[in-house]
């Protein structure tokens, strides 16, 4: 699974410098994205979104969380119904389902970063540019170090999973 790393930049000139450096370290254009305010134009990035466009990754994550919660609640309801009716024959089944949903949620919380670009909307509305770079997980520390060495004004805003 790849990661999306978020960087906040003050203007398009700094963004262009960072993009040129990303290309120098062989990050392809298809892995460089930006989210901007309605009135910004970044011709040097092929995938530029505006804050008014939906964030599909955040919506997918939200739907998965809701589904996980619904499955847990249904299993809990079945568990309670079995307790009330004193039907203990298959009571382990809903317990296993509840444990599975709990463990999967715990794994997600502890191991998968989940910052989405929706969290930067206020900064983008103030004119900043959110640069998003898709990289393998193991490349994130080297990428951060290199970019911060050459661009100390760069703010790293976190990372997120990317399918």
C-alpha positions as CSV (number, residue, x, y, z in Angstrom):
1,X,0.0,0.0,0.0
2,X,1.3,3.4,-0.9
3,X,1.1,6.5,1.2
4,X,0.2,10.1,0.3
5,X,2.4,12.6,2.0
6,X,1.0,16.1,2.4
7,X,3.1,19.3,2.2
8,X,1.7,22.9,2.7
9,X,3.3,25.6,0.6
10,X,2.8,29.3,0.6
11,X,2.7,30.0,-3.1
12,X,3.0,28.6,-6.6
13,X,6.7,29.6,-7.0
14,X,7.7,27.5,-4.0
15,X,5.4,24.7,-5.2
16,X,7.1,24.7,-8.6
17,X,10.6,24.4,-6.9
18,X,9.4,21.5,-4.8
19,X,7.9,19.8,-7.8
20,X,11.1,20.2,-9.8
21,X,13.0,18.6,-7.0
22,X,10.5,15.7,-6.8
23,X,11.1,15.1,-10.5
24,X,14.8,15.1,-9.9
25,X,14.4,12.2,-7.5
26,X,12.4,10.3,-10.1
27,X,8.9,10.8,-8.7
28,X,6.6,10.6,-11.7
29,X,4.1,13.3,-12.6
30,X,1.2,10.9,-11.9
31,X,2.3,10.7,-8.2
32,X,2.2,14.4,-7.7
33,X,-1.1,16.1,-6.9
34,X,-2.3,19.4,-5.5
35,X,-5.3,20.8,-3.8
36,X,-5.8,24.6,-4.3
37,X,-8.4,27.3,-3.8
38,X,-10.7,28.0,-6.6
39,X,-8.6,30.8,-8.1
40,X,-5.2,29.1,-8.3
41,X,-3.7,27.7,-11.5
42,X,-0.7,25.3,-11.3
43,X,0.1,24.4,-14.9
44,X,3.2,22.3,-13.9
45,X,1.1,19.7,-12.0
46,X,-1.2,17.5,-14.0
47,X,-3.6,16.6,-11.2
48,X,-4.8,19.8,-9.5
49,X,-8.1,19.6,-7.5
50,X,-10.0,22.4,-5.9
51,X,-11.3,22.3,-2.3
52,X,-14.9,22.0,-3.7
53,X,-14.2,18.6,-5.2
54,X,-15.1,15.5,-3.1
55,X,-12.3,13.6,-1.3
56,X,-13.1,10.0,-2.4
57,X,-10.5,8.4,-0.1
58,X,-12.0,10.1,3.0
59,X,-15.5,9.0,1.9
60,X,-14.4,5.4,1.4
61,X,-12.7,5.4,4.9
62,X,-15.9,6.8,6.5
63,X,-18.1,4.2,4.8
64,X,-15.8,1.4,6.0
65,X,-15.9,2.7,9.6
66,X,-19.7,2.9,9.4
67,X,-20.0,-0.6,8.0
68,X,-17.6,-1.9,10.7
69,X,-19.8,-0.3,13.4
70,X,-23.0,-1.7,11.9
71,X,-21.6,-5.2,11.8
72,X,-20.5,-4.8,15.4
73,X,-23.9,-3.6,16.5
74,X,-25.7,-6.4,14.7
75,X,-23.4,-9.0,16.3
76,X,-24.0,-7.4,19.7
77,X,-27.7,-7.4,19.2
78,X,-27.6,-11.1,18.3
79,X,-25.4,-11.8,21.3
80,X,-27.9,-10.0,23.6
81,X,-30.9,-11.9,22.0
82,X,-29.1,-15.2,22.6
83,X,-28.4,-14.3,26.2
84,X,-32.0,-13.2,26.9
85,X,-33.4,-16.4,25.2
86,X,-30.8,-18.5,27.0
87,X,-29.8,-20.0,23.7
88,X,-26.1,-20.6,24.4
89,X,-25.4,-23.1,21.6
90,X,-24.0,-20.7,19.0
91,X,-23.3,-17.7,21.3
92,X,-19.6,-17.8,20.3
93,X,-20.4,-16.7,16.7
94,X,-21.5,-13.2,17.5
95,X,-18.6,-12.9,20.0
96,X,-16.2,-13.8,17.2
97,X,-17.7,-11.3,14.9
98,X,-17.5,-8.5,17.6
99,X,-13.9,-9.4,18.3
100,X,-13.0,-9.4,14.6
101,X,-14.6,-5.9,14.1
102,X,-12.8,-4.6,17.2
103,X,-9.4,-6.0,16.2
104,X,-9.7,-4.7,12.6
105,X,-10.6,-1.2,13.9
106,X,-7.7,-1.3,16.4
107,X,-5.3,-2.4,13.7
108,X,-6.4,0.5,11.5
109,X,-6.1,3.0,14.3
110,X,-2.6,1.9,15.3
111,X,-1.0,1.1,11.9
112,X,-2.6,3.1,9.1
113,X,-2.1,6.8,8.9
114,X,-5.3,8.6,8.2
115,X,-4.8,12.3,7.6
116,X,-6.9,13.4,4.6
117,X,-6.7,16.6,2.7
118,X,-10.1,17.8,4.0
119,X,-8.2,18.7,7.2
120,X,-6.3,21.4,5.3
121,X,-9.3,23.2,3.8
122,X,-8.9,26.3,6.1
123,X,-5.2,26.7,5.0
124,X,-6.1,26.2,1.3
125,X,-8.9,28.9,1.6
126,X,-6.2,31.3,2.9
127,X,-4.2,30.8,-0.3
128,X,-1.8,28.0,0.6
129,X,-1.2,25.1,-1.7
130,X,-1.5,21.5,-0.5
131,X,1.0,19.3,-2.4
132,X,0.3,15.6,-2.2
133,X,3.0,13.1,-3.2
134,X,2.3,9.3,-3.6
135,X,5.3,7.3,-2.4
136,X,6.0,3.9,-0.9
137,X,5.9,3.8,2.9
138,X,9.6,3.2,3.2
139,X,10.4,6.3,1.1
140,X,8.7,8.8,3.4
141,X,11.6,9.6,5.8
142,X,14.1,10.2,3.0
143,X,11.6,12.3,1.1
144,X,10.9,14.5,4.1
145,X,14.5,14.9,4.9
146,X,15.5,15.9,1.4
147,X,12.7,18.3,0.9
148,X,13.2,20.0,4.3
149,X,16.9,20.4,3.7
150,X,16.3,22.4,0.5
151,X,13.0,23.9,1.4
152,X,12.8,24.8,5.2
153,X,9.6,26.8,4.6
154,X,7.8,23.5,3.7
155,X,5.3,22.3,6.2
156,X,4.7,18.5,6.4
157,X,1.1,17.9,7.1
158,X,1.1,14.2,7.6
159,X,0.4,11.1,5.5
160,X,-2.5,8.9,4.5
161,X,-3.0,5.5,2.9
162,X,-3.5,5.3,-0.9
163,X,-5.0,2.4,-2.8
